[in-house]
Amino acid sequence: MSDPVFGLPSRRSFLKLGGLAVGGLALAACAGTPAATSTATGGTATAQKLGVGNNGQVGKGRSGTAGDTLFIAGHQWGPPANFNPLSPTAAWPATGNNNQYIYETALRWNILTGEIMPGLAATHKVDGTNTITLTMQDGAAWSDGTPLTAKDVAYTFNLGKRNDSLQVNSFLSFASIVATDDKTVTVTIDQKAKNVSEVLRQLCEQYVFPQHVFEKIADDKLMTAQMDTPIGSGPFPLSKADQTQIVMKRNDSYWGKTFYGGMPAFSQIIHTIFKSNEDSNLKLQSGEIDVAQSFIPQLWKMWEGGKPIGTFLKDKPYFVPGSMPMLLMNTTKKGLDNAAVRKAIASAIDYASIAETAMSGYSGEVKASLILPSGAEGKFFNEADATANGWKFDAAAAEKILTDAGATKGSDGIYTIGGNRLGPYKLITPTGWTDWNAACEIVAKNLKAIGIDCATNFPQQAETTQAIQGGTFDLACWYVAGVNASSPWARFRDIMSQSEGKPVGKTTFANYGRWKNAEVEGFLTEAAQAVDDGAKKAAYDKLDALYRKEVPSCPLMYRPDEFYIYNASNFFNWPDENNAYAPPMLRGAGNTWLFKLQKIAG
């Protein structure tokens, strides 16, 4: 058994999470077994069990095939059509950077500690900004029995040379990669970019593909080739799939059983495909789903009602923050091209109301920064500067910013600045994204209250995406890079990058607001090339200060990286703050807990 996989975080690394649960998390890591409790719903007392419901309860377990199955939900919401991981519409879990049940990555990243952990590669060694060397695991193999070697890793990342439309092609902008032998991969960092953290992120997120399978596919068919029986390296190859479920059977010859110290306690994983969140949530509450990735308002009512539902953190915000949905502002629009107007907008938003109402309390206090103030990024956050030069909810201060900038209010109650009326603006986000829809309604109300004409509009996701990427929107709630091995650099790039900015009408995947600034690329390069935390923080201080001055966008909430919610009706030993042997992730380093869950019955 490998200590880096199963060992608890050190006190130093665990304290990086400071403040997530009102300072109690670090102490909770040392807490003992929860006390036994009465179980009004017929559950079992938990005196000897860890990783149970937030109310200290477990169920009685399921019998038969159901008891031998891990039921999961929240990733696939329609009939699975193709398990080709290169397809833009790949079905779960072949979708990129997801659960590593079929395909796996060379390395894995841990949201609790920020550490990079073994995957298909047993070790990695970074030589400054020059190279990264991977040494492969012993005995790694594909599900068809073919050995998995360093050549498969190099082949995967070089697929972009065969088809530059593939997402993996972006890797080649930062590095080159070769297999020097069957066990060793050498990654040479591009000396213009020198962005080691971005290379490591892709090594942690990009699935490794079998060369002997993909080399038979024509270059122009790589994204469209149909795959119904994918060959992967993970512990649960695909068994069958239809419009109701995706079934994966345990591979008892899985290469990692020695590395993980054994195989999972269940023989199959079934992802049930529901039509709505509500259907999924009911099955989770009843214990027919074991773990889900879905938004559940007022989740605490489930465990208050006696259900053995659990989250990683036992107090609000219940989930470890990992993403930062943003209010994007299109700076090509009149009025929104003014930094004072953008700062007034940021100051007008009632973030606490969004956290409590739209997010059911699952968000901590939002700060004027592109850096999450806690967790793996917290060491780069400048609290003093965010307080002194940022913003917070203050409607009166927001109007003063406008009037100080020369804005005047019309008879209709709407401000005009520089001859431009502030609105009407449409605030968009996809229909059905309920928490984001609710957040947008709050924002629109807040902006109207200070004299900015704003109304919500919720198109279909495809239409929203097209408007944001093409730059035809006014205001939008959208996602940017979450917490990962290259954050917060990737988030600054997504919001501020000039090199990836495009004119209106041209598709871009960063700087959706088309904000322009001559300084930012130098700061991004400085942060990318920094080799230690001190140098990185100095560069991030410059980026964040510029961000607070110009306000090209503002965070609306801190959202979990994933909504990790479990039901301890059939299994216990789920990772939580009292049992933190693995992070609260369903992908990446979260694969660890698959091998540590224990059945309640039998």
matplotlib code that plots the C-alpha trace (Angstrom):
import matplotlib.pyplot as plt

x = [0.0, 1.4, 1.5, 1.2, -2.2, -3.8, -1.8, -3.7, -2.5, 0.2, -0.8, 1.0, -0.8, -4.2, -4.0, -3.9, -7.7, -7.8, -11.1, -13.3, -15.3, -14.9, -11.5, -12.6, -11.3, -7.7, -8.8, -11.4, -8.7, -7.5, -11.0, -11.8, -14.6, -18.1, -20.1, -22.9, -26.3, -29.9, -31.3, -34.9, -34.9, -33.7, -30.0, -27.0, -25.1, -21.7, -19.4, -16.8, -17.5, -16.0, -17.2, -20.9, -23.8, -23.5, -26.0, -23.7, -25.9, -25.6, -28.1, -28.4, -26.9, -28.5, -28.7, -27.9, -26.7, -27.7, -25.5, -22.6, -23.0, -21.9, -24.7, -23.7, -25.5, -25.2, -22.8, -24.8, -28.2, -29.1, -28.7, -25.0, -24.1, -20.4, -17.6, -14.8, -13.0, -12.0, -15.6, -17.0, -20.1, -18.4, -20.6, -19.5, -17.1, -15.2, -15.7, -12.5, -11.1, -13.8, -14.0, -11.1, -13.1, -12.3, -9.5, -6.8, -4.3, -0.5, -0.8, -3.6, -4.2, -5.6, -7.9, -7.3, -3.6, -2.7, -0.4, 0.3, -0.1, 0.7, -1.5, -0.3, 3.1, 4.5, 6.6, 7.3, 10.4, 10.5, 13.9, 13.3, 11.6, 13.4, 11.9, 9.5, 10.3, 7.6, 8.4, 5.6, 3.9, 5.1, 2.7, 0.4, -1.9, -4.9, -8.2, -7.5, -4.3, -1.9, 0.9, 0.6, 3.9, 5.5, 5.0, 1.2, 1.6, 3.8, 1.5, -1.5, -0.1, 1.3, -2.2, -2.5, 0.1, -2.3, -5.4, -4.9, -8.7, -8.1, -8.1, -4.9, -3.2, -2.9, -0.3, 2.1, 2.1, 3.7, 5.9, 7.1, 7.0, 8.8, 9.1, 12.8, 12.0, 9.0, 9.2, 10.2, 8.5, 10.5, 8.6, 10.6, 9.2, 8.8, 11.4, 9.3, 6.3, 8.2, 4.8, 5.5, 2.3, 0.1, 2.0, 1.5, -2.2, -2.6, -0.6, -3.2, -6.3, -5.6, -6.6, -3.9, -5.1, -4.0, -1.8, -2.7, -6.3, -6.1, -3.4, -5.9, -8.3, -7.9, -6.7, -9.9, -12.0, -10.4, -13.2, -16.1, -15.1, -17.7, -16.6, -19.0, -16.5, -13.6, -10.3, -9.0, -6.6, -9.1, -10.6, -14.1, -14.4, -17.7, -20.1, -23.2, -25.1, -28.6, -30.9, -31.4, -28.0, -24.3, -22.9, -19.2, -17.9, -14.8, -11.7, -10.2, -7.0, -6.6, -3.0, -3.5, -4.8, -1.3, -0.7, -4.0, -3.7, -6.6, -9.7, -13.0, -15.5, -18.2, -18.1, -19.9, -20.6, -24.0, -24.7, -28.4, -29.6, -32.3, -34.4, -34.0, -32.1, -35.3, -35.5, -31.8, -32.1, -35.1, -33.1, -30.1, -32.2, -33.7, -30.3, -30.8, -27.9, -24.7, -22.9, -24.0, -22.7, -25.7, -27.0, -29.5, -31.0, -31.1, -29.3, -29.1, -32.8, -32.0, -29.8, -32.0, -34.8, -32.7, -31.2, -27.5, -26.5, -23.0, -20.7, -17.0, -17.4, -19.9, -20.8, -21.5, -20.4, -20.4, -18.3, -14.7, -14.8, -13.2, -14.8, -15.7, -18.7, -18.2, -20.3, -18.7, -19.0, -18.6, -16.3, -17.2, -20.6, -21.2, -21.1, -19.5, -16.3, -15.9, -13.9, -15.9, -19.2, -17.8, -16.6, -20.0, -21.6, -19.3, -20.1, -23.9, -24.2, -25.5, -23.1, -24.4, -27.9, -26.6, -24.7, -27.7, -30.5, -29.1, -26.4, -28.2, -25.3, -22.8, -20.6, -18.2, -17.8, -16.8, -13.7, -12.5, -10.0, -9.5, -7.9, -9.9, -8.9, -8.8, -7.6, -4.7, -4.8, -5.0, -1.3, -1.4, -4.4, -3.6, -6.3, -5.0, -5.0, -8.4, -9.9, -8.2, -8.7, -11.5, -15.2, -18.0, -21.8, -22.6, -25.3, -24.6, -20.9, -21.8, -23.9, -21.1, -18.6, -21.0, -21.5, -17.8, -17.1, -19.6, -22.7, -26.1, -29.4, -32.3, -36.0, -36.4, -34.0, -31.2, -27.8, -26.1, -22.3, -20.3, -23.5, -24.3, -27.3, -26.5, -28.7, -30.9, -28.5, -29.4, -27.8, -27.7, -26.9, -28.3, -31.9, -32.2, -29.0, -31.1, -28.6, -27.0, -30.5, -31.3, -28.0, -28.7, -32.1, -30.5, -27.8, -30.4, -32.5, -29.3, -28.3, -31.8, -31.6, -28.6, -29.8, -28.4, -31.1, -30.6, -32.9, -32.3, -32.6, -31.9, -31.4, -30.5, -26.9, -25.7, -27.1, -25.6, -22.2, -22.3, -23.1, -20.4, -17.6, -18.6, -18.8, -22.4, -23.6, -23.9, -23.6, -23.3, -22.8, -20.3, -17.5, -13.8, -10.9, -11.5, -8.9, -6.3, -2.5, -2.0, -4.5, -4.9, -2.8, -5.4, -8.2, -6.2, -5.6, -9.3, -10.4, -7.5, -5.5, -4.8, -3.2, -6.5, -8.8, -10.7, -12.8, -16.6, -17.9, -14.8, -14.9, -12.6, -12.1, -10.7, -11.2, -14.9, -15.4, -12.8, -11.1, -7.9, -4.8, -1.1, 0.4, -1.4, 0.5, 3.8, 2.3, 0.8, 4.2, 5.9, 3.5, 3.8, 7.6, 7.9, 9.7, 8.7, 5.7, 7.3, 7.9, 4.4, 2.8, 4.6, 3.3, -0.2, -0.2, 0.4, -2.3, -4.9, -4.1, -4.7, -7.8, -9.2, -8.5, -10.0, -12.7, -13.2, -15.5, -16.4, -17.0, -20.6, -20.1, -17.6, -18.9, -17.7, -15.4, -17.8, -20.9, -19.6, -22.6, -22.9, -25.4, -24.0, -26.9, -24.8, -21.2, -19.2, -15.7, -16.5, -13.9, -14.9, -13.2, -13.0, -11.7, -9.6, -7.6, -8.8, -10.1, -13.8, -13.5, -15.1, -12.2, -8.5, -7.2, -10.7, -10.2, -8.6, -11.8, -13.1, -10.7, -11.4, -15.2, -16.5, -19.9, -22.2, -23.7, -21.6]
y = [0.0, 3.4, 6.1, 9.0, 7.5, 6.6, 8.6, 11.4, 14.9, 16.3, 19.0, 21.5, 20.6, 20.1, 23.6, 25.0, 24.6, 27.1, 28.9, 26.5, 25.3, 28.3, 27.2, 23.8, 21.7, 21.2, 20.1, 17.8, 16.0, 14.6, 13.8, 10.3, 8.0, 9.7, 8.9, 6.3, 7.9, 6.6, 6.0, 6.9, 5.5, 2.1, 2.8, 1.4, 3.1, 4.2, 3.8, 1.9, 3.4, 6.4, 8.1, 8.0, 10.5, 14.0, 12.9, 10.0, 7.4, 4.6, 2.3, -1.5, -2.2, -3.7, -7.4, -9.2, -7.6, -4.1, -4.6, -5.4, -2.2, 1.3, 3.5, 6.9, 9.9, 13.4, 13.1, 11.9, 13.4, 11.9, 8.7, 7.9, 7.9, 7.5, 6.5, 8.0, 10.3, 12.6, 13.3, 16.7, 14.8, 11.8, 10.0, 9.7, 8.6, 9.0, 12.8, 14.6, 15.1, 13.0, 9.8, 7.6, 4.3, 3.6, 6.0, 7.2, 10.1, 10.0, 12.0, 13.1, 16.3, 16.6, 19.5, 19.3, 19.7, 20.9, 18.0, 16.1, 12.4, 9.2, 7.9, 5.8, 7.3, 6.2, 9.3, 12.6, 14.8, 18.5, 20.0, 23.7, 25.1, 22.7, 19.2, 16.9, 13.2, 10.6, 7.0, 4.6, 2.2, -1.4, -3.8, -1.1, -2.6, -1.9, -3.8, -6.0, -7.2, -5.1, -3.6, 0.2, 1.9, 5.3, 5.2, 5.4, 8.5, 10.3, 9.1, 10.6, 14.1, 14.1, 13.3, 17.1, 16.7, 14.4, 16.6, 20.2, 20.4, 18.1, 19.7, 17.9, 20.0, 22.9, 20.8, 21.3, 25.0, 24.5, 21.4, 18.5, 15.0, 11.7, 8.2, 7.5, 3.9, 1.8, 3.2, 6.8, 9.9, 13.1, 16.3, 19.3, 22.6, 25.3, 27.9, 30.8, 29.9, 28.2, 27.3, 24.2, 24.4, 24.4, 21.3, 19.6, 20.4, 18.7, 15.7, 15.5, 16.0, 14.4, 10.8, 8.5, 6.5, 3.1, 3.7, 0.3, 1.4, 5.0, 4.6, 2.6, 5.6, 8.0, 11.5, 13.2, 10.6, 10.9, 13.1, 11.3, 7.6, 5.5, 3.6, 1.3, -0.9, 1.5, 0.0, 1.8, 1.2, 1.8, -0.6, -0.6, -1.2, -0.5, -3.4, -2.0, 1.3, 2.3, 5.3, 4.4, 3.5, 3.0, -0.2, -0.9, -4.2, -4.5, -5.8, -8.2, -8.1, -4.4, -3.3, -1.1, -3.7, -3.9, -0.2, 0.4, -2.5, -4.5, -4.1, -2.2, -3.9, -3.8, -5.6, -3.0, 0.7, 1.8, 5.4, 5.8, 8.4, 10.6, 13.2, 15.8, 16.7, 16.1, 12.5, 12.0, 13.7, 11.5, 8.3, 9.7, 10.4, 6.9, 5.2, 3.9, 6.2, 6.0, 9.1, 12.0, 15.1, 17.4, 20.6, 19.9, 22.9, 22.8, 19.5, 19.5, 18.7, 15.2, 14.3, 16.3, 13.9, 10.9, 10.0, 9.0, 11.7, 13.0, 15.8, 16.4, 19.4, 19.0, 22.7, 25.3, 25.6, 21.7, 21.5, 22.4, 25.4, 24.8, 27.0, 30.7, 31.4, 34.9, 37.8, 38.5, 42.1, 42.7, 45.7, 46.2, 47.4, 51.1, 51.8, 48.5, 49.8, 52.1, 50.6, 52.8, 51.3, 47.8, 48.5, 50.0, 46.8, 44.7, 46.9, 46.6, 42.9, 41.3, 38.3, 37.1, 36.8, 34.8, 32.5, 31.9, 32.0, 30.8, 28.5, 27.3, 28.5, 26.4, 29.5, 31.3, 35.1, 36.3, 38.5, 41.0, 38.7, 36.0, 33.8, 31.6, 32.8, 29.2, 25.8, 25.2, 28.7, 30.5, 31.0, 33.5, 35.5, 39.1, 39.9, 43.4, 44.6, 43.0, 44.8, 48.2, 48.3, 45.9, 46.0, 44.6, 44.9, 48.5, 50.0, 53.6, 53.2, 51.8, 54.9, 57.1, 55.4, 56.3, 59.9, 60.4, 59.2, 61.8, 59.7, 61.4, 59.8, 60.3, 60.8, 57.0, 56.4, 55.0, 56.5, 57.9, 58.2, 59.8, 60.1, 56.4, 55.1, 52.2, 49.6, 48.0, 45.1, 41.4, 39.1, 35.6, 32.1, 28.7, 27.8, 25.1, 26.0, 26.7, 28.1, 30.3, 31.4, 32.5, 34.3, 36.2, 37.3, 38.8, 40.6, 42.1, 43.3, 44.8, 46.6, 48.1, 49.4, 51.5, 52.8, 50.3, 48.9, 45.1, 42.1, 38.4, 36.0, 32.3, 30.7, 27.1, 26.2, 26.0, 29.5, 30.9, 29.4, 30.8, 34.3, 34.3, 32.8, 35.1, 38.2, 39.2, 39.2, 42.1, 40.4, 36.7, 34.3, 31.8, 29.5, 29.9, 27.6, 26.0, 24.9, 22.7, 22.2, 25.5, 27.7, 30.5, 31.2, 29.5, 31.7, 34.9, 33.7, 32.9, 36.4, 38.7, 37.1, 39.3, 36.7, 34.6, 37.6, 37.7, 40.4, 40.2, 37.4, 35.3, 32.4, 32.7, 30.5, 33.2, 36.9, 36.6, 40.3, 41.4, 43.6, 45.2, 46.0, 46.3, 45.2, 41.9, 39.6, 40.4, 39.7, 36.4, 35.4, 36.3, 34.2, 31.3, 31.2, 31.7, 28.7, 29.1, 30.2, 33.6, 34.6, 33.3, 35.3, 38.5, 38.0, 37.2, 40.3, 42.4, 40.5, 40.8, 44.5, 45.2, 43.1, 45.1, 48.3, 47.3, 44.8, 43.0, 40.6, 39.7, 36.5, 35.8, 32.9, 30.2, 26.9, 23.4, 21.9, 19.0, 18.4, 15.4, 14.0, 10.5, 8.2, 5.8, 3.3, 0.6, 1.7, 3.5, 4.9, 7.8, 10.6, 13.5, 16.0, 13.5, 10.7, 12.7, 9.9, 11.1, 14.4, 15.0, 14.4, 12.1, 12.4, 12.7, 11.8, 11.0, 7.5, 6.6, 6.1, 3.6, 1.1, 2.0, 2.0, -0.8, -2.6, -2.2, -5.7, -8.7]
z = [0.0, -1.0, 1.7, -0.8, -1.8, 1.5, 4.0, 5.8, 4.9, 7.1, 9.6, 7.4, 4.2, 5.9, 7.4, 3.9, 4.1, 6.9, 7.4, 5.3, 8.3, 10.6, 11.6, 12.8, 10.0, 11.1, 14.5, 13.1, 11.2, 14.5, 15.8, 17.0, 16.0, 16.1, 19.2, 18.8, 18.2, 18.2, 14.7, 14.4, 10.8, 11.7, 10.9, 12.7, 15.5, 14.3, 17.4, 15.3, 11.9, 10.1, 7.0, 7.8, 7.6, 9.0, 11.7, 12.7, 11.1, 8.7, 7.0, 7.2, 3.8, 0.7, -0.2, -3.4, -6.5, -5.3, -2.2, -4.5, -6.6, -6.2, -7.6, -8.8, -10.3, -11.5, -14.4, -17.4, -18.1, -21.4, -23.4, -23.9, -27.6, -27.8, -25.4, -27.6, -25.2, -28.0, -29.0, -28.0, -26.9, -25.2, -22.7, -19.0, -17.8, -21.1, -20.9, -20.2, -16.7, -15.0, -13.0, -13.8, -14.0, -17.7, -18.6, -16.3, -16.1, -15.7, -12.5, -10.2, -8.3, -4.7, -4.0, -0.2, -0.3, -3.8, -4.0, -7.3, -6.7, -8.6, -11.4, -14.3, -13.4, -10.1, -9.7, -11.4, -11.1, -12.0, -13.1, -12.6, -15.7, -18.0, -17.8, -16.1, -15.9, -15.3, -14.3, -15.1, -12.6, -12.7, -14.5, -15.9, -18.5, -20.7, -20.1, -23.1, -21.4, -23.6, -21.6, -20.9, -21.4, -21.5, -25.3, -24.8, -22.7, -25.3, -28.1, -26.3, -25.9, -29.4, -30.9, -31.5, -34.3, -36.1, -35.6, -34.4, -33.5, -30.5, -27.1, -26.3, -28.9, -26.4, -24.5, -27.4, -26.9, -23.5, -23.9, -26.1, -24.9, -25.7, -24.3, -23.8, -22.9, -21.9, -18.3, -18.8, -20.2, -20.7, -21.0, -22.2, -21.2, -23.9, -22.9, -24.2, -22.0, -19.1, -17.6, -15.6, -13.6, -16.8, -18.0, -14.7, -14.8, -18.2, -17.0, -14.2, -16.3, -19.8, -20.1, -21.5, -24.5, -25.9, -28.9, -30.4, -30.6, -31.6, -34.2, -36.3, -36.5, -39.4, -38.4, -39.5, -37.7, -34.2, -32.9, -34.6, -34.5, -32.7, -29.6, -27.8, -26.0, -25.0, -24.1, -21.0, -18.1, -15.2, -12.7, -14.2, -17.9, -19.6, -19.5, -21.1, -21.6, -22.6, -22.1, -18.5, -17.1, -17.7, -16.2, -15.5, -14.2, -12.0, -13.8, -11.2, -13.3, -12.9, -12.8, -9.7, -7.2, -5.7, -5.8, -4.0, -1.6, -3.1, -5.2, -4.4, -2.2, -5.0, -8.3, -10.4, -10.7, -12.2, -13.2, -13.3, -15.9, -14.5, -16.3, -13.6, -10.4, -8.4, -9.5, -8.7, -5.3, -4.2, -5.0, -3.1, -0.1, -0.2, -0.3, -3.9, -5.0, -3.0, -4.2, -6.4, -8.1, -8.1, -6.5, -3.7, -2.0, 1.8, 1.8, 5.6, 5.8, 4.6, 7.6, 10.0, 8.7, 9.8, 6.5, 6.5, 4.0, 4.3, 3.0, 3.5, 5.7, 8.6, 8.8, 6.2, 3.4, 3.6, 0.4, -0.3, -2.7, -6.0, -8.6, -9.0, -11.3, -12.7, -13.7, -17.1, -18.4, -22.2, -22.4, -26.1, -24.9, -24.2, -20.5, -19.7, -21.3, -18.3, -15.4, -12.9, -14.1, -13.8, -10.2, -9.4, -10.6, -8.5, -5.5, -6.0, -5.8, -2.6, -2.4, 0.9, -0.5, -3.5, -1.1, 1.2, -1.4, -4.7, -3.2, -0.1, 2.1, 0.1, -0.6, 1.7, 1.7, -1.7, -1.9, -4.5, -6.0, -8.7, -6.1, -3.8, -0.3, 1.2, 0.2, -2.2, -3.5, -0.2, 0.1, -2.8, -1.6, -0.5, 2.1, 2.9, -0.7, -1.4, 1.6, 0.9, -2.9, -3.7, -3.3, -1.2, -1.3, -0.6, -2.8, -1.6, -2.4, -5.8, -6.7, -5.4, -7.7, -10.6, -9.6, -8.9, -12.4, -13.8, -14.2, -14.0, -13.2, -15.7, -14.9, -15.4, -12.5, -14.8, -15.0, -18.1, -18.3, -21.2, -23.1, -22.7, -20.9, -18.6, -20.1, -21.0, -20.5, -20.7, -18.1, -19.5, -18.2, -19.4, -18.6, -16.0, -14.2, -11.2, -8.7, -11.4, -12.6, -9.0, -8.6, -11.8, -10.6, -7.5, -9.6, -11.9, -8.9, -7.3, -10.5, -11.0, -7.4, -8.1, -11.5, -14.0, -16.4, -16.3, -16.9, -17.0, -19.9, -19.8, -23.2, -23.9, -23.0, -26.7, -27.4, -24.2, -25.0, -28.5, -27.3, -24.6, -26.9, -29.8, -27.6, -28.4, -24.8, -22.4, -19.0, -18.3, -15.4, -16.6, -15.4, -15.6, -14.5, -11.2, -8.7, -10.3, -10.5, -12.4, -10.5, -10.0, -13.1, -15.4, -13.9, -14.5, -18.1, -18.6, -17.5, -18.5, -21.3, -24.2, -26.4, -26.4, -26.9, -30.2, -31.9, -31.5, -33.8, -33.5, -31.0, -28.0, -25.0, -22.7, -22.0, -23.1, -22.2, -24.7, -22.1, -23.3, -21.3, -22.3, -19.0, -18.3, -20.6, -18.9, -15.5, -16.7, -18.1, -14.8, -12.8, -15.3, -15.1, -11.3, -9.8, -6.1, -4.1, -3.1, -6.7, -7.8, -5.0, -6.1, -9.7, -8.5, -6.4, -9.5, -11.5, -8.7, -8.1, -11.8, -11.8, -8.8, -10.6, -13.9, -12.8, -16.1, -14.3, -10.7, -8.8, -7.8, -5.5, -4.5, -5.7, -4.9, -7.5, -7.4, -5.2, -3.4, -1.5, -0.2, 1.4, 4.0, 3.6, 1.9, 2.4, 5.1, 5.3, 3.0, 3.0, 5.2, 7.4, 10.3, 7.9, 5.4, 3.8, 0.4, -1.0, -1.6, -5.4, -7.8, -10.3, -10.1, -6.6, -5.6, -7.2, -4.0, -2.0, -4.4, -2.9, 0.7, 1.0, 3.1, 3.0, 5.9, 5.5, 4.7]

ax = plt.figure().add_subplot(projection="3d")
ax.plot(x, y, z, "-o")
ax.set_aspect("equal")
plt.show()
